[in-house]
Amino acid sequence: MKTTQFIRILILVVGFSFSATSLAQEGKIQGKVTDSKGLGLAGSSIVIVENNKSNSTDANGDFTINNVADGSYQIVVSYVGFTTRKVTVKVPQTSKLNIVLQDDQAALDEVVVTGVFDKRSALNSSIAISTVNAVQIQKMAPSSAAELLKNVPGIFVNNSLGEIRNTVYSRGVTTGNNDGRWGYDYVSMQEDGLPVTNAMFANFGPDMFLRADATLDKLEAVRGGTASITGANAPGGVFNYISKTGGKTFGGEIRTRLGLEGNGKNPYYRADFNLGGPLAKNLTYNIGGFYRKSDGSQYPGYASNFGGQLKGNLMYKYETGSLKLLVKSLNDHNLTAEGIPTNSYTDMKPSVGFSNTSSVLPPAISLTTYVPTRGDVTYKSSDLWHSKDNSVGLNWEQKLGNGWKLTNNARFSSLSEEAFTPLSTVSPIAMDNIVTYFILGALKPPTQIIPGTYTVSQGGQPIMTVQSFSGFDYHVTSNTAPGSALSPNSLFFTPLIYNYSKVNEFRDQFNFNKKIGKHTFNIGGFFDNSSLYRVSGSMGVSLNTIQNHPQTVGISVTDPGNVTYQVTNPNGIVNVGADQGYTIINSKQSQKAVYFAHTWEINDKLTFDWGARYENVRIHGTNNAPALVTSTTGGLDGNPLTLYDNSSSVLGSPFSYDKTLSYLSYSGALNYKVSDQTALYFRYSNGKKAPGYNIYNDVSTAFGASSLDPQVQTIQQYEVGYKSKIENATFTITPFYSLLSDIPNSVTFTNDATGLLYNPPALYNNIRTFGIELESSVKLSNNFNIRGVITAQDAKATKYNAWIHQTDNTHTTAGTDVMIDNSGNKAANVPNLMVNITPEYTYNSFYANVTWSYMGARQANFANAFELPAFSQFNLAMGYDISSKLRVSANVNNVLNSYGVMGWVGPGSFPFNLNLEGITKQDVAANPTAFHQAIAIPARAYFLTLAYKF
């Protein structure tokens, strides 16, 4: 063969080889993933077994994996809540794949990302993790994002206050408080892998800024375990709300929901939307949100919820990684439910004249006063809790070469919460008690008590007369005011609490991942920097009749010289701008952490993983406590006959604090894969938690700042997990033990001599809990499935001390308060049994299910004064797919209109009624019909939803 011919042939061969290689690299796998009804499953995971290339389906369920060489492959197709399928495909394809997944509400082979350092199936994860998917969420009508967690074993959820200020904890890891002020102390509520906020304190928490809407794809919930390592200061659990992303083709959904809350009396309107699709090659988008207006379960005379949010993301994928830009704007107003009056500790049903839809809030109030550092502020009760969240984030995944992978999630948030609400502190106040008149500021300048005849009027008509001959004795001489049978000679005392909190926060979490043989290593860190500006105080007090929908009253006093003084202003408010004064807080929190994790696949069945996290938290700032000034010249209006404005608040001297805490958390586990469908693991975790802003915000004196001694809390947890999947059933069983140490217990009392608030020293306590969690889904037939979660547990306070306030009208510190020891008692608000079971029937395009929720009895406080009774609730859901795109569904929550008590407010007036630990068995026995309040689950509600997918 001639040389020239050989060269030509060689060129042809090389050229052909190059072309063939190019063509091979241009191959692709395409298909569509649907459910049994033909609906596309957006976000399904597609993984090629042979080369680990992957992608996910778009909004219509379509997918494409590019750059696949010719050959035969197996692909694994999975979606949360559906049985995973393995499909064989040849490249080049002759036709697109059409893959149908069957429902499996507790699939163990689904891929999870929360609580693990690399994506893996739930079966291969040595953690207690549960998933609530979009299919399940769409069939519910949850009142809050937290309510979705009722589908997870081991999680206690109190959403009785409404859409915000919920309480969430796991496995008895709790402070025992159950009133919404410290509802998320030990857990991390996350959106797309980062905490919603890392700045938590009384009445400011993640659920103020977290809403579940049509943009939510799924919820992954981890209890205990690796939360100590993967979560920021959250050893109790990590709950990750994962958003939908756009796909290769345009698609979306519009939902409209109409409802009647409050046992069918109060209207509810809501609209959700979600749109997604491509913008350019490798660039997709997703945008959605909601707007809602409702009158709530306890209609106060003005809307209880109104507002919404807009969320979106842009996803850019390139050969070695991806970038996701996330934005969110929330502007929402919410009311939290008030306690319903009751006169029994053993049967906490509503008092006569009240029901589970009653409201104890006064009519809408508008009042403008001066607030230090804020200027003139208008208190408008119909503005409720006003939450704003403007956030922008960037999630980055990058392959670095040589098997290294970097993941970095960052987010900046500007959060604000402005509250015009009584904070569940509506309480009776006796008009025949001298202390009442000190509280009301019924003093002639400068501090002289006024004797004479006090007249209480409603709508211009007298309803109560009180006679005082010396200014120290008070006798009710006539009384036609409602509610006297419930709390004699009393009115509702409603503090007009004003809180404004502004937090700017930056969070960043990064992780380097590397696999070497059978070893996978992760090293990473977390950084959070937040600044807090907070104004907190009371603009005054409104006095109202004790009845459903109370009416505002006015009070005047005529002295023996026939001079009449106005105790309340024309709107029925006393102590305008002066009640308790205002506390101003400026502080910063810096949290830094580094962690290391190692997974060793010892053999095909046995895996060992362990990790450690070192954390450093610093909080430093300045508090200005209030001081009161009583005018001698007639107060703000210069009129000495108008007592309601004779006192004003001024800022006291500032005092500073600067505390840093460092600590180490660690966790380790063995996972044994008994078979492809069964696994067993054992894990021990030693997690730490630094106290958040609460303990610093409560400091109200220079002495308190100098003696501040925050303690790191320790949570030890042991858990054994057994996960199994047989042909028609999956189940997990997880026995656990937890020991929570150094729980801070801080309370607020009123100085009887000055009327100012103060805080006795914080007390530190311990709780141990052991129990068992069960999660199961059983498919009894092609049409019938049962899913259930059950938690049985026992929690005990191995050490628990609490303060009881002593009234003597002289002391200014905690010197005469009494500390009681409740060690050995059952822990407060930890039920022995929680059950959530949902049987569901499906037939062609129809489904119907009913959820039975059982909440066991709980101790009302650590003193074990009495029990909050057990109760059951039933929710009904049904729907029909009119077409592959249009669905109509109906929900009835609390079908039987059950009255379930989730919390309570103590007897007496504010703030003493908030010190629940101050109520003992002896107090209950001595006054078993004392007027107090129950926080009950929402009354029956009806919803009708129309959803259109395109």
Order of alpha helices (4+ residues) and beta strands (2+ residues): alpha-beta-beta-beta-beta-beta-beta-beta-beta-beta-beta-alpha-beta-beta-beta-beta-beta-alpha-beta-beta-beta-beta-beta-beta-beta-beta-beta-beta-beta-beta-alpha-beta-beta-beta-beta-beta-beta-beta-beta-beta-beta-beta-beta-beta-beta-alpha-alpha-beta-beta-beta-beta-beta-beta-beta-beta-beta-beta-beta-beta-beta-beta-beta-alpha-beta-beta
